[in-house]
Amino acid sequence: MSKEKMLGKLTKVAASSILGSDPVEDAVVKIVNDQLEKRKDYVKVPDVIGVPLADAEKILSEYQFKFIRTLADPDIKYVNKRADVVLATKPRGGSSVAPHTFVKLIYADDDVLAASQLQLKDREAQRGAKKEANKLLMHKLMDTSKSQAGKLSSSLKFSLKHHNKNSSEETDS
C-alpha cells in the first residue's frame, strides 16, 4: 500500500473516530488528499555541497531547478574550505520541493576565504590576550594571598608570644 493511500485511510479513520460526522470527515480527507496530490510531483533537491560550482549548476539544470550563486559572508567555519565550491544550498539537499524551485548555491571565493582566515587569527589573538590577562590576574591573586598570609602569620605569632608571655606571668604570680 502506498504512503498516500495509507495516510488517506488513517486520516479517514482518525477523523471519523474523533469527529464522528461525515461532512467534517469528508472535508478533512479532502484537504489531506489535496495536499498529497499537490506534493506527488515534488522532487528532491540534489545534495551538491562540496561540489565545484560549475558541476553543481549542471546537476541542478538537469533537474530543471533555477538557481543563483550567492557569495557567503566570511566565517571561521570556512577556513579549511576551497574556493568556488558549494558550501550550502537553500533549500537544503535532500528536501522535497516543487519542480522548478529556485535554489541558492552558497559558496566562498578567495576573498571570503582570506577574510575568514583573518577572523580566525583575530579570534586566536583575542584568546591569547585573554589567557595572558588571566595568568597575570592569577599571579596577582597569589601574590596578594601570600602577602596577606604573611601578615596574618606575623600577627598570630605576635599574639601567641604575647599570650604565652601573659600566661607565664600568671603562673609566676
VENTANOR-V25690 format. One line per field, one symbol per residue. psi: psi as a letter, one per 20 degrees, with the letter a starting at -180 (. if undefined). A space follows every 50 residues. Layout:
psi: ???
//
This chain:
psi: prhgggggggggggghhghipgggghgggggghgggghihjqqppqojpi pqgghhhgghhhjkqqrqpppqqpqhijgjrqqkqphrqorqpiqprqqk qpppoprqahgghghgggggggghgggggggghhggggggggggggghhg ggghghggggggghghghhhhh.
//
